[in-house]
Amino acid sequence: MKLSRPITTKARIEMLPLIDIIFLVLVVFIFAMLSMAVHRSLAVELPRSSTVTIDPQVRLTITVRADHRIFVNKDPVSLDELSSLIREKAQIEEDPGVALVADQNVSYRQLFEVLDRIRQSGIEQISLQAKEQLTP
């Protein structure tokens, strides 16, 4: 009597689901990298501007909050200590640049006090940060 053996096929890996998974992982990594963009400032309500651009060369961030507190890269500092601290941090960098992140409710006078201290420390490359204005 002749026995029939079941036809066995070789196991194979389906490529389409594998490609879908790879693209999904790639998208997750891209969004993760975009969300991990360098933000050295604290959360403040920025003024809006239609011509805002991001300067990727800035290595030092100074944040001025609405309650008149000043932070250098998330570290609190007084206005009197600001020049010396910036000078110290600027010596570490080759071409230091400063991003000034100020709350929209900060007074014009206080903003210029901080700008004067930054210039006194010897830094001329200052970037004022703003939020992009949505146009209808």
VMD Tcl script that builds the backbone (N, CA, C; Angstrom):
set m [mol new atoms 408]
animate dup $m
set s [atomselect $m all]
$s set {name element resname resid chain x y z} {
  {N N MET 1 A 0.821 -1.150 0.000}
  {CA C MET 1 A 0.000 0.000 0.000}
  {C C MET 1 A 0.887 1.242 0.000}
  {N N LYS 2 A 0.504 2.197 -0.778}
  {CA C LYS 2 A 1.305 3.404 -0.940}
  {C C LYS 2 A 0.755 4.487 -0.004}
  {N N LEU 3 A 1.628 4.981 0.826}
  {CA C LEU 3 A 1.234 6.063 1.742}
  {C C LEU 3 A 1.579 7.412 1.117}
  {N N SER 4 A 0.671 8.297 1.235}
  {CA C SER 4 A 0.963 9.634 0.686}
  {C C SER 4 A 1.435 10.541 1.818}
  {N N ARG 5 A 2.514 11.141 1.567}
  {CA C ARG 5 A 3.072 12.059 2.548}
  {C C ARG 5 A 2.531 13.467 2.268}
  {N N PRO 6 A 2.242 14.194 3.307}
  {CA C PRO 6 A 1.764 15.554 3.074}
  {C C PRO 6 A 2.884 16.400 2.436}
  {N N ILE 7 A 2.472 17.223 1.544}
  {CA C ILE 7 A 3.450 18.064 0.857}
  {C C ILE 7 A 3.866 19.176 1.827}
  {N N THR 8 A 5.128 19.232 2.090}
  {CA C THR 8 A 5.644 20.267 2.996}
  {C C THR 8 A 6.337 21.339 2.170}
  {N N THR 9 A 6.057 22.551 2.541}
  {CA C THR 9 A 6.731 23.668 1.871}
  {C C THR 9 A 7.726 24.276 2.841}
  {N N LYS 10 A 8.715 24.877 2.278}
  {CA C LYS 10 A 9.719 25.508 3.111}
  {C C LYS 10 A 9.118 26.729 3.810}
  {N N ALA 11 A 9.532 26.918 5.040}
  {CA C ALA 11 A 9.092 28.108 5.771}
  {C C ALA 11 A 9.768 29.320 5.151}
  {N N ARG 12 A 9.018 30.390 5.039}
  {CA C ARG 12 A 9.603 31.603 4.466}
  {C C ARG 12 A 9.110 32.820 5.239}
  {N N ILE 13 A 9.881 33.847 5.164}
  {CA C ILE 13 A 9.550 35.082 5.869}
  {C C ILE 13 A 8.846 35.999 4.888}
  {N N GLU 14 A 7.674 36.433 5.259}
  {CA C GLU 14 A 6.935 37.350 4.412}
  {C C GLU 14 A 7.562 38.739 4.542}
  {N N MET 15 A 7.829 39.378 3.430}
  {CA C MET 15 A 8.543 40.651 3.434}
  {C C MET 15 A 7.625 41.852 3.651}
  {N N LEU 16 A 6.396 41.815 3.178}
  {CA C LEU 16 A 5.540 42.991 3.288}
  {C C LEU 16 A 5.264 43.397 4.737}
  {N N PRO 17 A 4.877 42.486 5.619}
  {CA C PRO 17 A 4.687 42.909 7.015}
  {C C PRO 17 A 5.995 43.378 7.659}
  {N N LEU 18 A 7.098 42.785 7.260}
  {CA C LEU 18 A 8.391 43.189 7.797}
  {C C LEU 18 A 8.732 44.620 7.369}
  {N N ILE 19 A 8.448 44.944 6.123}
  {CA C ILE 19 A 8.705 46.303 5.631}
  {C C ILE 19 A 7.796 47.296 6.347}
  {N N ASP 20 A 6.541 46.927 6.580}
  {CA C ASP 20 A 5.630 47.804 7.310}
  {C C ASP 20 A 6.152 48.104 8.710}
  {N N ILE 21 A 6.632 47.090 9.366}
  {CA C ILE 21 A 7.153 47.263 10.726}
  {C C ILE 21 A 8.393 48.142 10.715}
  {N N ILE 22 A 9.267 47.940 9.738}
  {CA C ILE 22 A 10.496 48.747 9.634}
  {C C ILE 22 A 10.132 50.223 9.431}
  {N N PHE 23 A 9.171 50.502 8.546}
  {CA C PHE 23 A 8.776 51.891 8.320}
  {C C PHE 23 A 8.122 52.489 9.564}
  {N N LEU 24 A 7.345 51.703 10.270}
  {CA C LEU 24 A 6.736 52.180 11.493}
  {C C LEU 24 A 7.800 52.541 12.529}
  {N N VAL 25 A 8.789 51.703 12.690}
  {CA C VAL 25 A 9.886 51.985 13.625}
  {C C VAL 25 A 10.656 53.227 13.176}
  {N N LEU 26 A 10.872 53.373 11.880}
  {CA C LEU 26 A 11.570 54.545 11.350}
  {C C LEU 26 A 10.796 55.828 11.662}
  {N N VAL 27 A 9.495 55.800 11.472}
  {CA C VAL 27 A 8.668 56.980 11.764}
  {C C VAL 27 A 8.726 57.310 13.252}
  {N N VAL 28 A 8.672 56.301 14.107}
  {CA C VAL 28 A 8.753 56.533 15.548}
  {C C VAL 28 A 10.080 57.188 15.900}
  {N N PHE 29 A 11.184 56.718 15.327}
  {CA C PHE 29 A 12.486 57.315 15.608}
  {C C PHE 29 A 12.572 58.749 15.095}
  {N N ILE 30 A 12.000 59.020 13.944}
  {CA C ILE 30 A 12.034 60.380 13.404}
  {C C ILE 30 A 11.266 61.323 14.324}
  {N N PHE 31 A 10.056 60.934 14.755}
  {CA C PHE 31 A 9.295 61.793 15.648}
  {C C PHE 31 A 9.983 61.938 17.002}
  {N N ALA 32 A 10.620 60.882 17.459}
  {CA C ALA 32 A 11.338 60.970 18.734}
  {C C ALA 32 A 12.502 61.951 18.629}
  {N N MET 33 A 13.217 61.927 17.524}
  {CA C MET 33 A 14.344 62.846 17.346}
  {C C MET 33 A 13.860 64.283 17.211}
  {N N LEU 34 A 12.735 64.491 16.539}
  {CA C LEU 34 A 12.212 65.851 16.415}
  {C C LEU 34 A 11.747 66.387 17.760}
  {N N SER 35 A 11.200 65.528 18.581}
  {CA C SER 35 A 10.747 65.990 19.888}
  {C C SER 35 A 11.917 66.195 20.842}
  {N N MET 36 A 13.064 65.611 20.549}
  {CA C MET 36 A 14.235 65.792 21.395}
  {C C MET 36 A 15.152 66.886 20.879}
  {N N ALA 37 A 14.603 67.793 20.078}
  {CA C ALA 37 A 15.409 68.918 19.609}
  {C C ALA 37 A 15.921 69.664 20.822}
  {N N VAL 38 A 17.051 70.277 20.679}
  {CA C VAL 38 A 17.704 70.911 21.809}
  {C C VAL 38 A 16.887 72.115 22.265}
  {N N HIS 39 A 16.300 71.978 23.446}
  {CA C HIS 39 A 15.570 73.065 24.074}
  {C C HIS 39 A 16.208 73.282 25.430}
  {N N ARG 40 A 17.033 74.279 25.520}
  {CA C ARG 40 A 17.715 74.532 26.782}
  {C C ARG 40 A 16.985 75.556 27.628}
  {N N SER 41 A 15.884 76.065 27.126}
  {CA C SER 41 A 15.161 77.094 27.857}
  {C C SER 41 A 13.984 76.491 28.604}
  {N N LEU 42 A 13.428 77.292 29.468}
  {CA C LEU 42 A 12.241 76.892 30.202}
  {C C LEU 42 A 11.007 77.316 29.423}
  {N N ALA 43 A 9.877 76.797 29.811}
  {CA C ALA 43 A 8.638 77.109 29.103}
  {C C ALA 43 A 8.179 78.521 29.455}
  {N N VAL 44 A 8.076 79.345 28.449}
  {CA C VAL 44 A 7.550 80.700 28.592}
  {C C VAL 44 A 6.602 80.964 27.437}
  {N N GLU 45 A 5.748 81.956 27.589}
  {CA C GLU 45 A 4.828 82.335 26.515}
  {C C GLU 45 A 5.560 83.315 25.615}
  {N N LEU 46 A 6.025 82.820 24.477}
  {CA C LEU 46 A 6.818 83.637 23.564}
  {C C LEU 46 A 5.937 84.566 22.748}
  {N N PRO 47 A 6.469 85.729 22.370}
  {CA C PRO 47 A 5.735 86.579 21.439}
  {C C PRO 47 A 5.685 85.918 20.069}
  {N N ARG 48 A 4.755 86.333 19.228}
  {CA C ARG 48 A 4.601 85.730 17.905}
  {C C ARG 48 A 5.244 86.607 16.845}
  {N N SER 49 A 5.791 85.945 15.811}
  {CA C SER 49 A 6.431 86.657 14.709}
  {C C SER 49 A 6.200 85.873 13.428}
  {N N SER 50 A 5.986 86.580 12.328}
  {CA C SER 50 A 5.767 85.898 11.053}
  {C C SER 50 A 7.081 85.586 10.351}
  {N N THR 51 A 8.194 86.122 10.838}
  {CA C THR 51 A 9.487 85.905 10.185}
  {C C THR 51 A 10.458 85.151 11.076}
  {N N VAL 52 A 9.946 84.355 11.993}
  {CA C VAL 52 A 10.794 83.653 12.937}
  {C C VAL 52 A 11.615 82.568 12.240}
  {N N THR 53 A 12.893 82.436 12.633}
  {CA C THR 53 A 13.764 81.358 12.157}
  {C C THR 53 A 14.503 80.775 13.351}
  {N N ILE 54 A 14.874 79.512 13.250}
  {CA C ILE 54 A 15.591 78.841 14.319}
  {C C ILE 54 A 17.074 78.831 13.986}
  {N N ASP 55 A 17.883 79.244 14.952}
  {CA C ASP 55 A 19.326 79.287 14.770}
  {C C ASP 55 A 19.936 78.044 15.418}
  {N N PRO 56 A 20.413 77.074 14.634}
  {CA C PRO 56 A 20.940 75.845 15.232}
  {C C PRO 56 A 22.321 76.017 15.853}
  {N N GLN 57 A 22.989 77.148 15.630}
  {CA C GLN 57 A 24.344 77.357 16.129}
  {C C GLN 57 A 24.380 77.822 17.583}
  {N N VAL 58 A 23.244 78.226 18.124}
  {CA C VAL 58 A 23.210 78.780 19.471}
  {C C VAL 58 A 23.483 77.680 20.490}
  {N N ARG 59 A 24.397 77.955 21.410}
  {CA C ARG 59 A 24.769 76.954 22.396}
  {C C ARG 59 A 24.409 77.356 23.826}
  {N N LEU 60 A 24.039 78.609 24.018}
  {CA C LEU 60 A 23.731 79.112 25.337}
  {C C LEU 60 A 22.355 79.765 25.295}
  {N N THR 61 A 21.471 79.389 26.212}
  {CA C THR 61 A 20.114 79.912 26.220}
  {C C THR 61 A 19.857 80.659 27.518}
  {N N ILE 62 A 19.348 81.864 27.381}
  {CA C ILE 62 A 18.993 82.677 28.540}
  {C C ILE 62 A 17.486 82.877 28.499}
  {N N THR 63 A 16.824 82.510 29.593}
  {CA C THR 63 A 15.375 82.610 29.674}
  {C C THR 63 A 15.003 83.684 30.690}
  {N N VAL 64 A 14.110 84.580 30.289}
  {CA C VAL 64 A 13.589 85.608 31.184}
  {C C VAL 64 A 12.091 85.349 31.319}
  {N N ARG 65 A 11.668 85.028 32.524}
  {CA C ARG 65 A 10.260 84.719 32.770}
  {C C ARG 65 A 9.474 85.972 33.126}
  {N N ALA 66 A 8.159 85.849 33.089}
  {CA C ALA 66 A 7.281 86.980 33.379}
  {C C ALA 66 A 7.421 87.447 34.828}
  {N N ASP 67 A 7.820 86.541 35.733}
  {CA C ASP 67 A 8.005 86.924 37.138}
  {C C ASP 67 A 9.405 87.472 37.399}
  {N N HIS 68 A 10.117 87.870 36.337}
  {CA C HIS 68 A 11.428 88.540 36.378}
  {C C HIS 68 A 12.570 87.628 36.819}
  {N N ARG 69 A 12.364 86.327 36.809}
  {CA C ARG 69 A 13.465 85.412 37.114}
  {C C ARG 69 A 14.233 85.138 35.838}
  {N N ILE 70 A 15.559 84.969 35.964}
  {CA C ILE 70 A 16.437 84.754 34.820}
  {C C ILE 70 A 17.101 83.390 34.983}
  {N N PHE 71 A 17.186 82.651 33.869}
  {CA C PHE 71 A 17.798 81.325 33.871}
  {C C PHE 71 A 18.813 81.246 32.731}
  {N N VAL 72 A 19.934 80.588 33.004}
  {CA C VAL 72 A 20.921 80.303 31.969}
  {C C VAL 72 A 20.943 78.791 31.814}
  {N N ASN 73 A 20.471 78.303 30.658}
  {CA C ASN 73 A 20.353 76.855 30.409}
  {C C ASN 73 A 19.642 76.152 31.562}
  {N N LYS 74 A 18.510 76.678 31.984}
  {CA C LYS 74 A 17.651 76.127 33.035}
  {C C LYS 74 A 18.208 76.280 34.452}
  {N N ASP 75 A 19.340 76.972 34.610}
  {CA C ASP 75 A 19.901 77.227 35.934}
  {C C ASP 75 A 19.549 78.651 36.352}
  {N N PRO 76 A 18.924 78.847 37.517}
  {CA C PRO 76 A 18.561 80.202 37.935}
  {C C PRO 76 A 19.804 81.045 38.225}
  {N N VAL 77 A 19.720 82.318 37.872}
  {CA C VAL 77 A 20.838 83.230 38.078}
  {C C VAL 77 A 20.261 84.626 38.306}
  {N N SER 78 A 20.975 85.439 39.085}
  {CA C SER 78 A 20.521 86.812 39.291}
  {C C SER 78 A 21.069 87.693 38.175}
  {N N LEU 79 A 20.496 88.873 38.041}
  {CA C LEU 79 A 20.924 89.800 37.000}
  {C C LEU 79 A 22.369 90.235 37.219}
  {N N ASP 80 A 22.779 90.367 38.476}
  {CA C ASP 80 A 24.149 90.792 38.778}
  {C C ASP 80 A 25.178 89.727 38.393}
  {N N GLU 81 A 24.825 88.454 38.523}
  {CA C GLU 81 A 25.748 87.357 38.208}
  {C C GLU 81 A 25.749 86.989 36.730}
  {N N LEU 82 A 24.819 87.544 35.972}
  {CA C LEU 82 A 24.607 87.104 34.590}
  {C C LEU 82 A 25.840 87.291 33.715}
  {N N SER 83 A 26.466 88.459 33.754}
  {CA C SER 83 A 27.627 88.733 32.888}
  {C C SER 83 A 28.776 87.767 33.156}
  {N N SER 84 A 29.103 87.576 34.423}
  {CA C SER 84 A 30.233 86.702 34.747}
  {C C SER 84 A 29.945 85.248 34.387}
  {N N LEU 85 A 28.711 84.796 34.610}
  {CA C LEU 85 A 28.364 83.415 34.276}
  {C C LEU 85 A 28.404 83.188 32.770}
  {N N ILE 86 A 27.896 84.149 31.998}
  {CA C ILE 86 A 27.946 84.021 30.540}
  {C C ILE 86 A 29.387 84.034 30.059}
  {N N ARG 87 A 30.213 84.890 30.638}
  {CA C ARG 87 A 31.625 84.957 30.256}
  {C C ARG 87 A 32.318 83.611 30.501}
  {N N GLU 88 A 32.018 82.973 31.651}
  {CA C GLU 88 A 32.588 81.653 31.960}
  {C C GLU 88 A 32.164 80.614 30.925}
  {N N LYS 89 A 30.857 80.572 30.642}
  {CA C LYS 89 A 30.352 79.570 29.697}
  {C C LYS 89 A 30.813 79.859 28.276}
  {N N ALA 90 A 31.030 81.122 27.942}
  {CA C ALA 90 A 31.460 81.487 26.594}
  {C C ALA 90 A 32.913 81.097 26.350}
  {N N GLN 91 A 33.721 81.018 27.386}
  {CA C GLN 91 A 35.116 80.621 27.221}
  {C C GLN 91 A 35.243 79.158 26.817}
  {N N ILE 92 A 34.255 78.356 27.175}
  {CA C ILE 92 A 34.273 76.929 26.835}
  {C C ILE 92 A 34.018 76.738 25.340}
  {N N GLU 93 A 33.150 77.549 24.773}
  {CA C GLU 93 A 32.754 77.421 23.374}
  {C C GLU 93 A 33.703 78.192 22.464}
  {N N GLU 94 A 33.831 77.714 21.225}
  {CA C GLU 94 A 34.646 78.411 20.235}
  {C C GLU 94 A 33.987 79.686 19.745}
  {N N ASP 95 A 32.758 79.557 19.246}
  {CA C ASP 95 A 32.012 80.675 18.692}
  {C C ASP 95 A 30.678 80.758 19.424}
  {N N PRO 96 A 30.674 81.376 20.623}
  {CA C PRO 96 A 29.450 81.343 21.423}
  {C C PRO 96 A 28.350 82.211 20.829}
  {N N GLY 97 A 27.166 81.707 20.927}
  {CA C GLY 97 A 25.975 82.446 20.531}
  {C C GLY 97 A 24.950 82.289 21.631}
  {N N VAL 98 A 24.099 83.287 21.797}
  {CA C VAL 98 A 23.111 83.270 22.865}
  {C C VAL 98 A 21.722 83.353 22.263}
  {N N ALA 99 A 20.834 82.495 22.733}
  {CA C ALA 99 A 19.416 82.582 22.389}
  {C C ALA 99 A 18.713 83.192 23.585}
  {N N LEU 100 A 18.074 84.321 23.375}
  {CA C LEU 100 A 17.353 84.996 24.445}
  {C C LEU 100 A 15.873 84.660 24.311}
  {N N VAL 101 A 15.364 83.918 25.290}
  {CA C VAL 101 A 13.967 83.494 25.311}
  {C C VAL 101 A 13.284 84.288 26.406}
  {N N ALA 102 A 12.434 85.227 26.016}
  {CA C ALA 102 A 11.759 86.087 26.987}
  {C C ALA 102 A 10.252 85.930 26.865}
  {N N ASP 103 A 9.598 85.891 27.996}
  {CA C ASP 103 A 8.140 85.826 28.018}
  {C C ASP 103 A 7.576 87.087 27.377}
  {N N GLN 104 A 6.421 86.960 26.757}
  {CA C GLN 104 A 5.843 88.113 26.075}
  {C C GLN 104 A 5.404 89.212 27.046}
  {N N ASN 105 A 5.283 88.899 28.330}
  {CA C ASN 105 A 4.879 89.888 29.326}
  {C C ASN 105 A 6.058 90.552 30.028}
  {N N VAL 106 A 7.287 90.232 29.624}
  {CA C VAL 106 A 8.463 90.862 30.214}
  {C C VAL 106 A 8.529 92.303 29.729}
  {N N SER 107 A 8.866 93.198 30.644}
  {CA C SER 107 A 8.923 94.608 30.275}
  {C C SER 107 A 10.113 94.870 29.351}
  {N N TYR 108 A 9.957 95.891 28.554}
  {CA C TYR 108 A 10.992 96.305 27.610}
  {C C TYR 108 A 12.273 96.673 28.356}
  {N N ARG 109 A 12.120 97.321 29.506}
  {CA C ARG 109 A 13.268 97.731 30.309}
  {C C ARG 109 A 14.060 96.521 30.797}
  {N N GLN 110 A 13.363 95.513 31.306}
  {CA C GLN 110 A 14.070 94.339 31.816}
  {C C GLN 110 A 14.750 93.573 30.680}
  {N N LEU 111 A 14.108 93.516 29.533}
  {CA C LEU 111 A 14.703 92.842 28.392}
  {C C LEU 111 A 16.017 93.520 28.000}
  {N N PHE 112 A 16.033 94.845 28.017}
  {CA C PHE 112 A 17.267 95.549 27.663}
  {C C PHE 112 A 18.322 95.464 28.757}
  {N N GLU 113 A 17.919 95.322 29.999}
  {CA C GLU 113 A 18.899 95.081 31.061}
  {C C GLU 113 A 19.625 93.763 30.817}
  {N N VAL 114 A 18.881 92.739 30.460}
  {CA C VAL 114 A 19.482 91.432 30.175}
  {C C VAL 114 A 20.351 91.516 28.921}
  {N N LEU 115 A 19.868 92.193 27.867}
  {CA C LEU 115 A 20.667 92.359 26.647}
  {C C LEU 115 A 21.973 93.089 26.934}
  {N N ASP 116 A 21.924 94.124 27.789}
  {CA C ASP 116 A 23.151 94.844 28.146}
  {C C ASP 116 A 24.141 93.937 28.858}
  {N N ARG 117 A 23.653 93.112 29.761}
  {CA C ARG 117 A 24.541 92.185 30.491}
  {C C ARG 117 A 25.169 91.166 29.540}
  {N N ILE 118 A 24.399 90.721 28.549}
  {CA C ILE 118 A 24.944 89.768 27.578}
  {C C ILE 118 A 26.051 90.428 26.772}
  {N N ARG 119 A 25.815 91.660 26.339}
  {CA C ARG 119 A 26.837 92.381 25.564}
  {C C ARG 119 A 28.053 92.706 26.415}
  {N N GLN 120 A 27.863 92.995 27.695}
  {CA C GLN 120 A 28.977 93.269 28.589}
  {C C GLN 120 A 29.868 92.047 28.762}
  {N N SER 121 A 29.300 90.873 28.606}
  {CA C SER 121 A 30.092 89.647 28.742}
  {C C SER 121 A 30.905 89.357 27.492}
  {N N GLY 122 A 30.719 90.162 26.427}
  {CA C GLY 122 A 31.538 90.013 25.228}
  {C C GLY 122 A 30.883 89.232 24.108}
  {N N ILE 123 A 29.624 88.902 24.233}
  {CA C ILE 123 A 28.934 88.140 23.188}
  {C C ILE 123 A 28.132 89.105 22.327}
  {N N GLU 124 A 28.345 89.005 21.037}
  {CA C GLU 124 A 27.645 89.870 20.097}
  {C C GLU 124 A 26.580 89.124 19.304}
  {N N GLN 125 A 26.668 87.807 19.247}
  {CA C GLN 125 A 25.711 87.002 18.478}
  {C C GLN 125 A 24.548 86.621 19.386}
  {N N ILE 126 A 23.471 87.415 19.318}
  {CA C ILE 126 A 22.303 87.221 20.173}
  {C C ILE 126 A 21.093 86.971 19.286}
  {N N SER 127 A 20.364 85.923 19.603}
  {CA C SER 127 A 19.180 85.561 18.830}
  {C C SER 127 A 17.957 85.657 19.733}
  {N N LEU 128 A 17.019 86.536 19.373}
  {CA C LEU 128 A 15.770 86.646 20.124}
  {C C LEU 128 A 14.804 85.585 19.607}
  {N N GLN 129 A 14.233 84.819 20.504}
  {CA C GLN 129 A 13.353 83.715 20.132}
  {C C GLN 129 A 11.896 84.167 20.137}
  {N N ALA 130 A 11.122 83.603 19.209}
  {CA C ALA 130 A 9.694 83.906 19.113}
  {C C ALA 130 A 8.958 82.672 18.602}
  {N N LYS 131 A 7.653 82.705 18.735}
  {CA C LYS 131 A 6.803 81.630 18.234}
  {C C LYS 131 A 6.318 82.019 16.841}
  {N N GLU 132 A 6.173 81.031 15.987}
  {CA C GLU 132 A 5.718 81.326 14.619}
  {C C GLU 132 A 4.258 81.760 14.646}
  {N N GLN 133 A 3.990 82.848 13.946}
  {CA C GLN 133 A 2.630 83.372 13.866}
  {C C GLN 133 A 1.869 82.644 12.779}
  {N N LEU 134 A 0.728 82.118 13.112}
  {CA C LEU 134 A -0.097 81.403 12.144}
  {C C LEU 134 A -0.900 82.416 11.353}
  {N N THR 135 A -0.740 82.403 10.038}
  {CA C THR 135 A -1.474 83.335 9.199}
  {C C THR 135 A -2.667 82.615 8.564}
  {N N PRO 136 A -3.837 83.260 8.530}
  {CA C PRO 136 A -5.019 82.597 7.966}
  {C C PRO 136 A -4.964 82.502 6.474}
}
mol reanalyze $m
mol bondsrecalc $m
mol representation Tube
mol addrep $m
